[in-house]
Amino acid sequence: MSDSRMSFPSAAEFTRRAEAVIPGGSHTYSRGRDRFPQQAPNGIVRGKGARVWDQDGNCLVDWSMGLSAVSLGHAAEAVNSAVCDAVQNGVLFQRTSVLEVEAAERFAAFTGDEMVKFARHGSSVTTAAVKLARAHTGRPMVAVPKEHPFFSFDDWFIGTTACDFGIPDELKKFTVQFSYNDLGSLEDLFAAHPGKIACVMLEPVKFDPPVPGFLEGIRDLCDRDGAVLVFDEMVCGLKYGLPGAAARFGIKADLSTWGKGIANGFSCAALTGRADIMRLGGLEPEGARKLFMLSTTHGGESVGLAAMMATLDRFADGRVVEANWANGETLRRHLHEVFANHGLSDHLKVIGYPCLMAMEILGPDRRPDPGFTTLLMQEVIAHGVLFQGLFSLTPSHGPAELDDTVSAFDRACAVYRRALDQGGTSGLLVGPAVKPVFRKHV
């Protein structure tokens, strides 16, 4: 990697062009202008493996990998080939295709569940899980951990966030929050709302490991109270183990939701679970109340399903997951050595499991500071690493990508050290600090 800093002369104009036709300039809020340093690429033209190229000709190591949805690498040949083959036979039909049933059988067998329903994005299937749980239990409420940032763009969840503008107040009361790794806080919710909680939905793990007995305790609470346990494996799937994190920790949910990495960036999401619950969204028994669980025009579209099956083929023997864990631990070790060399061990730390790690970035008072976070991102990006706080490991992140990443952080840490020594980012940070996605005001 060159010692020179990258520049992004086209990024500002491209951002203005995007925001003129797309609210926020992006179809995902976490990819917007307010989430990156001013000195950062915008206008990605292609990706291959673990690298992306922007319209200014810069080549950067990519650690976000499409919000962790690209699980093998950009433009993975086996997946693209499967998609091209599927396209040649048509992509959408008026009756159920053979490919839809083959994909459903394959995915249900992979997850160990009895039934599956496909969609195009995660919010559709998490909301479908909520509707199923309500129909199954006859109860209105949903319990989610406050530490897990996103489950759906639908009202039932967004009403719990700071971005509750546009959500009627009367809808907000149906979703209540507990604390991850605090079983007592969930027990308190069940006690405060007896016979009202339809389901508990959570990611099995984020970055903090589940304390012993926590996930088991949730399983027992749901069984005892008659609530449905829903595991959101949208991010966890194909990372922590096969099929996902729940299997690693040995806990089985009643319903599970999947997306992102299951199709290497192609659009495919799934809801899986127990047949007695899933069948509530079906056509039997005749005369029963019909539940409009999930009905999407493109749920059975062949492109995403073909990509999903090709992706599962690559993951099937477990070696990809094993290698990702090993490479992640190597990266963590080398980065911690860099932080120590710059006297930053009390300010910078890589946290989480090796397959999906995050950065803990602390300012002068050893607390999170948006300016210092933005400065670190700015400097790492300037040296060729597209970084937004996460390390989403894929098999395309090889030795060269790890070496380039460590080198970029080494250079960034020198600037970070200067900012700490002078007590602020003045003269070092170009443009405003990043802002959180979930906030009251733009």
Disulfide bonds with the S-S distance in Angstrom:
none
